[in-house]
Amino acid sequence: MNVGRVIGRLVATQKDPNLRGKKLLCLQPLAGRERPLVAVDAVGAGAGETVIYIRGREASFAFLPEFVPCDAAVVGIVDHLREEEP
């Protein structure tokens, strides 16, 4: 699992029928220097929130038994994040 911040929302007028009614969010990963990515929202996250997301084939599992074709999904909203000194 990864942590990121919602930086926007993506609107697509043409998409796979299994994505209809699903919110597409633009995320900025918080670890490393990864580029922003698009993820399907499974939890109702909004702009500016810190979220937990998963990538890869397992991302579609968040929507079972429905099949949603995705390789990234938001699966949690972070209430509090505390960074500890090494």
MONOR-V903309 format. One record per backbone hydrogen bond with DSSP energy under -0.5 kcal/mol. CO is the residue of the C=O (numbers start at 1). NH is the residue of the N-H. If there is no record, write none. Layout:
BEGIN
co:CO nh:NH
co:CO nh:NH
END
This chain:
BEGIN
co:2 nh:53
co:3 nh:30
co:3 nh:31
co:4 nh:51
co:5 nh:7
co:5 nh:28
co:6 nh:48
co:8 nh:26
co:10 nh:24
co:13 nh:15
co:16 nh:19
co:17 nh:20
co:19 nh:22
co:23 nh:25
co:23 nh:41
co:24 nh:10
co:25 nh:27
co:25 nh:39
co:26 nh:7
co:26 nh:8
co:27 nh:29
co:27 nh:37
co:28 nh:5
co:31 nh:34
co:37 nh:27
co:39 nh:25
co:40 nh:74
co:46 nh:49
co:49 nh:6
co:50 nh:78
co:51 nh:4
co:52 nh:75
co:52 nh:76
co:53 nh:2
co:54 nh:73
co:56 nh:59
co:57 nh:60
co:58 nh:61
co:59 nh:62
co:60 nh:63
co:61 nh:64
co:63 nh:66
co:66 nh:68
co:68 nh:70
co:71 nh:56
co:72 nh:40
co:73 nh:54
co:73 nh:75
co:74 nh:42
co:76 nh:52
co:81 nh:83
END
